[in-house]
Amino acid sequence: MALILTKTPMREQDPKERRNNFKEVALGYNLEEAVQEAKRCIQCKKPSCVPGCPVNVQIPQFISALSQGNVEEALRIIKQTNNLPAVCGRVCPQEEQCEKTCVLAKKGESVAIGRLERFVADYFMDREEPADDPVPSNGKKVAVVGGGPAGLTAAADLAKLGYEVTVFEAFHELGGVLVYGIPEFRLPKALVKKEIEKLKSLGVTFRTNVVIGKTVLVDELLEAGYQAVFIGSGAGLPKFMNIPGENLNGVYSANEYLTRINLMKAYDFPHSHTPVKKGKRVCVVGGGNVAMDAARSALRLGADEVHIVYRRSEQEMPARREEVHHAKEEGIIFDILTNPVEIIGEDGWVKGLKCIRMELGKPDASGRRRPVPIQGSEFTMEADIVIMAIGTSPNPLIKASTPGLDTTGWGGIVVNEETGATSKEGVYAGGDAVTGAATVILAMGAGKRAAKAIHEKLSCEQ
C-alpha cells in the first residue's frame, strides 16, 4: 500500500466567525477520519515516536487499535500512562515531541498523533468509559500541592498504587494553568472538569482554597501523617520589563488577564463578578503561547486592533507554529524586531507604547540571535491596553515558609532530575515550580517521575 504523506485534514471554525466567540477553534476528527489517519502509521519495529513523549504513551499500540476501529482498546492503552489525554491531545507541542521523530516526517507529514489522542479521549466524553478495577488502600498518605498538570498526574499515579492522596489547591477550581491560563477556544473548561472528575473516581481527595505556605505549611502536612509531599504549585508570579509606565491603569500581566477571562469568566461580565477592561487597541508584549492566547482573547473581547510586539524575528518565536498561524488568520498584527522602552500614559491610564526597532546580532546563551537596538528608531504605538507576556516564575511563598527547601536564584525548587526529590526529606517537586513556565506535558512527565520515586521510597518503609 502506498504511503500517504499528508495528514488527514482537521475541521476548524472559520477565522471570521471564531474571532468573535470563545468556542473551540479546532473541531477534531470523526471516527472515519480518525481511522483513516491511524492507518497512515507504518508500525515501525523500533518506534521513534515513543521516546519523544514525556509520559511515555505507547503510541503505535493505541494507533493500531484505533486503525481497527477499537476506540475502547486505544483509550485503555493511552491511559496506562496518561490520565489527561483530552488535554494533551489539544495543547501538547506534538510537533516538537512525538510527531517530530515520526518516520513519516522524513518524507512528508508525521502521523497526527495529537489529533488521534484527542479523538480517542473525546469519544468517551459523552459515553461511559471502561471502568478501572478498584485499588485497595495500602494505608499510606501522600499530600499533593497544586491541582495543575503536575499535581493531577502525580495524584492519579499514586492513587492507582493504593495511596490515600489529598490534593491541596489554592484556587477555587482545580486544573491549574488548564483552567486559568489556556483559553476556552483552545481547551474547553467543561472538558477539563470531566477529566478531573475521572480522577476523583480513583479515590483522590481534593481540597480547594488552601494556600500552602499560608493556610497550612509543608511541615504541618508532614506532621499530620502524610508520608510524602509533592509540590506541583506551578509558576504563577508574573515578570515585568521594569520600564517606565508599567504601573499605569490598563497594564496587565498576561497571567492576570487570562485568569480573569478564563477562570473568572470576565468575558461574561456583569453576569460574572470579575471585570476586565476591553481595550480597542491592545499591545501584547512577548512571543510565546501565552502571548498568542492573550492577544486572541483580547480580539474576542472586542478589540479593534491587536498587536503582538516581539523583540526577535518570527522564526525565533517560542510559540507553536499552529498558534501563530491561527492568530494571523484571525487578524492579529505582528510587530517583530520591536521592543518596548516605555508605556505612555494620560490621567493615569495607558495611551501608547513607545518602542524601538531591533536587529539580530550574534547568538546568546539560548542559541538564538541576540536582539540589538537600532539607535534613533524609536516610535510610539497607540494603545489603551498593554499586556506583558514575558514569562512567569514560582511564587516565593512555599520557599519562604519551608525551611530546608533549596531553591535557585530565580526561585525554582532544586530537585533530583530523575526522582523529583528535593533537599528536604519526604518532599518532592516537579513541573513549573521547578523549571519555570514550560509545557503541560513536561509538567505531567515530572509528576509521573516523582510519583514513581515516592512509591519506590515508601514501599521500602514499614
C-alpha positions in Angstrom: 0.0 0.0 0.0 1.4 3.4 -1.0 2.3 5.8 1.8 0.0 8.8 2.4 2.4 11.6 3.1 0.0 14.3 4.3 -2.2 14.3 7.4 -5.9 13.9 7.3 -7.2 17.5 7.5 -9.0 18.5 10.7 -12.0 20.8 10.5 -11.8 24.3 12.1 -14.1 27.2 12.8 -13.9 29.8 10.1 -11.5 32.6 11.2 -14.1 35.4 10.5 -16.5 33.6 12.9 -14.2 32.4 15.6 -12.6 35.8 16.2 -16.0 36.8 17.7 -16.5 33.8 20.0 -14.7 31.7 22.6 -15.8 28.4 21.1 -13.1 25.8 20.3 -11.2 26.6 17.1 -10.2 23.0 16.1 -13.2 20.7 15.8 -11.4 17.4 15.8 -11.8 14.2 13.8 -14.9 12.0 13.5 -14.5 8.2 13.6 -14.0 7.8 9.9 -11.3 10.5 9.8 -9.5 9.1 12.8 -9.4 5.6 11.4 -8.1 6.9 8.1 -5.3 8.8 9.8 -4.4 5.9 12.1 -3.9 3.7 9.1 -1.1 6.0 7.9 1.1 4.7 10.8 3.5 2.2 9.4 4.0 0.5 12.8 7.8 0.7 13.0 9.6 -2.2 14.6 11.6 0.4 16.6 9.2 3.3 17.0 11.0 6.6 17.4 7.8 8.4 18.5 7.5 6.9 22.0 10.8 8.3 23.4 9.6 11.7 22.3 6.6 11.5 24.6 7.3 12.8 28.2 4.7 10.5 29.7 5.7 7.5 27.5 2.4 6.8 25.8 2.6 3.6 23.8 1.8 5.4 20.6 2.0 2.6 17.9 -0.2 0.3 20.1 -3.0 2.8 20.6 -2.9 3.8 16.9 -3.0 0.2 15.8 -6.1 -0.4 17.9 -7.7 2.7 16.5 -6.9 1.8 12.9 -9.1 -1.3 13.5 -11.9 0.8 15.0 -11.3 -0.4 18.5 -11.5 3.0 20.3 -12.0 1.4 23.8 -8.8 -0.5 23.5 -7.0 2.6 22.2 -8.1 4.5 25.3 -7.1 1.7 27.6 -3.6 1.8 26.2 -3.3 5.6 26.4 -4.5 5.7 30.0 -1.9 3.3 31.1 0.5 6.3 31.2 -1.6 9.4 30.5 -4.6 10.4 32.7 -5.3 13.6 30.8 -5.5 12.5 27.1 -8.1 15.0 26.0 -6.0 17.8 27.4 -2.7 16.6 25.9 -4.3 16.0 22.5 -5.1 19.7 22.3 -2.2 21.6 24.0 0.9 19.4 23.8 3.5 20.6 21.3 3.5 17.3 19.5 5.3 18.8 16.6 8.4 19.2 18.8 8.0 15.8 20.6 6.4 12.6 19.4 5.5 13.8 15.9 8.9 15.3 15.3 10.6 11.9 15.4 7.9 10.1 13.4 9.5 8.2 10.5 6.9 9.6 8.0 8.1 13.1 8.9 11.3 12.4 6.9 9.3 12.2 3.6 6.2 14.2 4.3 4.0 14.9 7.3 4.1 12.8 10.5 1.1 10.8 11.7 -1.3 13.2 13.5 -0.6 11.6 16.9 -2.0 14.5 18.9 -5.2 14.7 16.9 -5.7 10.9 17.3 -5.2 11.1 21.1 -7.7 13.9 21.3 -10.2 11.8 19.3 -9.9 8.8 21.5 -10.4 10.8 24.6 -13.3 12.9 23.2 -15.0 9.7 22.0 -15.7 8.7 25.6 -16.6 12.2 26.9 -20.3 11.6 26.4 -20.1 7.8 26.6 -19.4 5.5 29.5 -15.7 4.9 29.8 -14.4 1.5 30.6 -14.1 1.4 34.4 -10.8 0.7 36.2 -10.7 -2.1 38.8 -10.8 -0.5 42.3 -7.4 -0.4 44.1 -7.3 -1.4 47.7 -5.7 1.2 50.0 -2.1 0.5 51.2 -2.7 2.7 54.3 -0.2 5.3 53.3 -1.0 9.0 52.8 0.6 11.5 50.3 -0.2 15.2 50.0 0.0 16.9 46.6 0.4 20.7 46.5 -1.3 22.1 43.4 -4.1 20.9 41.2 -2.5 21.6 37.9 -1.0 19.1 35.4 2.0 18.0 37.5 -0.1 17.6 40.7 -3.0 15.8 39.0 -0.7 13.4 37.3 1.2 12.5 40.4 -2.1 12.2 42.3 -3.6 9.8 39.8 -0.5 7.6 39.5 -0.2 7.3 43.3 -3.9 6.6 43.7 -3.7 3.8 41.2 -1.0 2.3 43.5 -3.2 2.4 46.6 -2.1 5.6 48.2 -4.6 7.9 50.0 -3.9 11.1 48.1 -5.1 14.6 49.0 -4.6 17.4 46.6 -4.4 21.0 48.0 -5.3 23.7 45.5 -5.0 27.5 46.2 -7.8 28.5 43.7 -11.5 27.6 44.0 -11.2 25.5 40.8 -9.0 22.6 40.0 -6.8 22.4 36.9 -4.1 25.0 37.4 -3.0 26.5 34.1 -5.5 24.3 32.3 -8.3 26.5 33.8 -6.7 29.8 34.5 -4.2 30.1 31.7 -5.3 28.3 28.5 -8.3 30.0 26.8 -11.6 28.2 26.2 -11.1 28.4 22.4 -8.0 26.1 22.8 -9.1 24.0 25.8 -12.8 23.9 26.8 -13.2 24.1 30.6 -16.0 21.6 30.7 -13.6 19.0 29.2 -11.0 19.7 31.8 -13.7 19.3 34.5 -14.7 15.9 33.1 -11.1 14.7 33.1 -10.7 15.8 36.8 -14.0 14.0 37.7 -12.5 10.8 36.4 -9.5 11.3 38.8 -12.0 11.6 41.7 -13.3 8.2 40.8 -9.8 6.9 41.7 -10.4 8.0 45.3 -8.3 11.2 45.2 -9.5 13.8 47.7 -9.4 17.5 46.6 -9.3 20.5 48.9 -9.6 23.8 47.2 -9.0 27.4 48.6 -6.0 26.1 50.6 -2.8 28.1 50.1 0.2 26.0 51.1 2.6 28.3 53.0 -0.2 30.4 54.4 -3.3 28.3 55.2 -1.1 25.3 56.1 2.7 24.7 55.9 4.5 21.9 54.2 6.0 20.9 57.6 2.5 20.7 59.1 1.4 18.3 56.3 4.3 16.0 57.2 3.5 16.3 60.9 -0.2 15.5 60.1 0.8 12.0 58.9 1.4 12.5 55.2 4.5 10.3 54.5 5.4 12.3 51.4 4.6 15.7 49.9 4.7 16.5 46.2 4.9 20.2 45.3 3.4 21.0 41.9 2.4 24.6 42.6 3.3 25.9 39.2 4.8 29.3 38.3 2.2 32.0 38.8 4.3 35.0 39.6 4.4 37.3 36.5 7.5 39.0 35.2 7.6 42.6 34.0 10.1 44.6 32.0 10.7 47.3 34.6 10.2 50.1 32.1 8.6 53.5 32.8 4.8 53.4 32.9 4.2 49.7 33.9 2.2 50.9 36.9 -0.4 52.7 34.7 -4.0 51.6 34.7 -4.6 49.4 31.6 -1.3 47.4 32.1 -1.9 43.7 32.8 0.3 40.7 33.2 -0.8 38.0 30.9 -1.3 35.9 34.0 -3.8 38.2 35.5 -5.5 39.0 32.2 -6.0 35.3 31.3 -7.0 34.3 34.8 -9.8 37.0 34.8 -11.1 35.8 31.5 -10.7 32.0 31.8 -11.2 31.1 35.4 -13.4 34.1 36.5 -15.3 34.4 33.2 -14.7 38.2 32.8 -15.8 37.9 29.2 -19.4 37.4 30.6 -19.3 40.5 33.0 -21.7 41.6 34.6 -23.2 38.1 34.7 -19.9 37.0 36.3 -18.4 39.1 39.1 -15.0 39.8 37.7 -14.5 42.6 35.2 -11.7 43.1 32.7 -11.0 46.3 30.6 -12.0 45.6 27.0 -9.5 47.7 25.1 -9.8 48.9 21.5 -6.1 48.9 20.6 -4.2 46.2 22.5 -0.5 45.6 22.6 0.7 42.2 23.8 4.5 42.0 24.6 6.0 38.6 24.1 6.2 35.8 21.5 5.2 32.6 23.3 2.0 30.6 23.5 0.8 32.8 26.4 1.2 35.9 24.3 -0.9 34.3 21.5 -3.5 33.4 24.0 -3.7 36.9 25.4 -3.8 38.5 22.0 -6.5 36.2 20.6 -8.6 36.7 23.8 -8.4 40.5 23.5 -9.7 40.2 20.0 -12.6 38.1 21.2 -13.4 40.7 23.8 -14.0 43.2 21.1 -10.7 44.9 20.4 -10.5 46.7 17.0 -6.8 46.1 16.7 -4.4 43.7 18.5 -0.6 43.7 18.1 2.0 41.2 19.1 5.2 43.1 20.0 8.2 40.8 19.9 11.9 41.8 20.0 13.2 38.9 17.9 12.2 37.6 14.5 9.1 35.5 13.8 11.3 32.4 13.2 12.6 32.7 16.8 9.2 32.9 18.4 8.7 30.2 21.0 5.0 29.9 20.3 3.7 26.9 18.5 3.5 27.4 14.7 -0.1 26.4 14.8 -0.9 29.1 17.3 0.9 31.8 15.3 -0.9 30.6 12.1 -4.3 30.8 13.9 -3.5 34.3 15.3 -2.6 35.6 11.8 -5.8 34.1 10.3 -7.8 36.0 12.9 -6.1 39.3 12.1 -3.6 39.7 14.9 -0.8 42.1 13.8 2.8 41.0 14.4 5.3 43.7 15.1 8.5 41.8 15.1 12.0 43.1 15.9 10.3 45.6 18.1 11.0 46.2 21.8 9.0 48.4 24.3 11.0 51.1 26.1 8.2 53.0 27.8 4.4 52.9 28.4 2.9 56.3 27.7 0.0 57.4 30.0 -2.5 60.2 30.4 -4.5 60.8 33.6 -3.2 57.5 35.0 -4.3 55.4 32.0 -2.4 53.8 29.1 -2.4 55.9 25.9 0.5 54.4 24.0 3.5 52.1 23.8 6.9 53.6 22.9 9.1 51.1 21.2 12.5 50.8 19.4 13.3 48.8 16.3 15.7 45.9 16.8 18.1 43.9 14.6 19.6 40.5 15.3 23.2 40.2 16.4 25.2 37.2 17.5 23.6 34.2 19.2 23.1 34.4 23.0 23.1 31.6 25.6 19.7 30.3 24.3 21.2 29.8 20.9 19.0 32.4 19.4 20.5 35.6 17.8 20.5 38.4 20.3 18.3 41.4 19.5 20.2 44.7 19.3 18.5 48.1 19.4 18.8 50.3 16.3 19.7 53.7 17.6 17.3 56.5 16.6 14.5 54.2 15.6 12.1 54.9 18.5 8.4 55.3 17.7 5.1 55.3 19.6 2.1 52.9 19.0 -1.4 54.0 20.1 -2.7 51.6 22.8 -5.2 51.6 25.6 -4.2 48.1 26.9 -0.7 46.7 27.3 -0.3 43.0 28.3 3.0 41.7 29.5 3.5 38.1 28.4 7.2 37.7 29.0 7.2 34.8 31.4 6.5 33.8 35.0 8.4 32.4 38.0 7.4 30.3 41.0 5.6 32.1 43.8 8.1 32.6 46.7 5.6 31.7 49.4 6.4 28.0 49.7 10.2 28.7 49.6 9.9 31.3 52.3 7.7 29.1 54.6 9.6 25.8 54.2 13.0 25.6 56.0 15.5 23.2 54.3 14.0 23.6 50.8 16.7 24.6 48.4 15.8 26.9 45.5 17.6 28.5 42.6 18.4 32.2 42.4 15.2 32.8 40.4 13.0 30.8 42.7 12.7 27.3 41.2 12.8 24.4 43.6 16.0 22.4 43.3 15.4 18.7 42.7 17.0 15.4 41.6 16.0 15.3 37.9 15.5 11.6 37.9 13.3 11.4 41.0 12.0 14.9 41.8 13.3 14.6 45.3 14.1 18.0 46.9 16.7 18.8 49.6 14.0 18.3 52.3 13.3 14.7 53.4 10.0 13.4 52.2 9.3 16.4 49.9 9.3 16.1 46.1 8.6 18.7 43.4 8.0 18.9 39.7 6.6 21.0 36.8 6.8 24.8 36.6 7.6 25.1 40.3 11.0 23.5 39.3 11.6 24.5 35.7 9.7 27.8 35.5 7.0 28.2 32.9 7.1 25.2 30.5 4.6 22.9 28.8 1.7 20.9 30.2 3.2 17.6 29.1 6.6 18.3 30.6 4.9 19.0 33.9 2.9 15.8 33.7 6.2 13.9 33.0 7.7 15.4 36.1 4.6 14.3 38.1 5.0 10.8 36.9 8.6 10.6 37.8 8.0 11.9 41.3 5.1 9.5 41.8 7.3 6.6 40.8 10.1 7.7 43.2 7.7 8.3 46.1 6.2 4.8 45.6 9.7 3.2 45.5 10.7 5.0 48.7 7.6 4.4 50.7 7.4 0.7 49.5 10.7 0.1 51.3 9.4 1.6 54.6 7.4 -0.4 57.0 
